[in-house]
Amino acid sequence: QVQLVESGGGLVQAGGSLRLSCAASGLIFSTYNMGWFRQAPGKEREFVAAINWGAGITDYADSVKGRSTLSRDNAKNTVFLQMTSLKPEDTAVYFCAVDVTVRTKLVSSEAQYDYWGQGTQVTVSS
């Protein structure tokens, strides 16, 4: 059974930083690309970032590009999303997801991700 568990969310002031983690189990973690999405109140879930299985390729939404760094530790089955210069508009529930289709390219559509975590709340105060 595939499980993804996010952690690291919280309340932070604008301009601050957070490091989100996603621990995976029940799959050969090093085989698959991973993604992060977020959903703000009243809005649809949107793509944040993705990283390929070998951690050599990353992709970021324009809204977080330059402020976020995605990495992974395959030995620990964990992916990390470091976010800096946080803004109130970054407030959302952040979800990690795994794409179990072996691909050479990263994808940003949530429909192409197969398993999801429960999410972790990030709140940025102004």
PyMOL commands that set and color helices and strands:
alter all, ss='L'
color gray80, all
select helices_A, chain A and resi 29-31+88-90+110-112
alter helices_A, ss='H'
color red, helices_A
select strands_A, chain A and resi 3-7+10-13+18-25+33-39+46-51+58-60+68-73+78-83+92-99+115-116+120-125
alter strands_A, ss='S'
color yellow, strands_A
deselect
rebuild
show_as cartoon
